[in-house]
């Protein structure tokens, strides 16, 4: 079955950096667009970034443009989210998502907290 396992979250200071990873299994990773979402307390889940199958097509939420970078390694079945210049408003649970055969598949999420 499809499995997505996020890692790399934690506590960062404002202006700091974190790198999230999402290890995928159970489907042909290289065939599918991958996305990162986040959900802050009391807010709806929102799209942060997405990346096409060959890494040539990336999209970002306006709030993270210029600070976050999504990438993928199809040989390792892994998608990454490099987060720089972190702000307190980036605090959220971050989720990896793949839409596989018409189904939205989610990881368990990883907590990112930005605080001094």
Secondary structure, 3 states (H helix, E strand, C coil): CCEEEEECCEEECCCCCEEEEEEEECCCHHHCCEEEEEECCCCCCEEEEEECCCCCCEEECCCCCCCEEEEEECCCCEEEEEECCCCHHHCEEEEEEEEECCEEEECCCEEEEECC
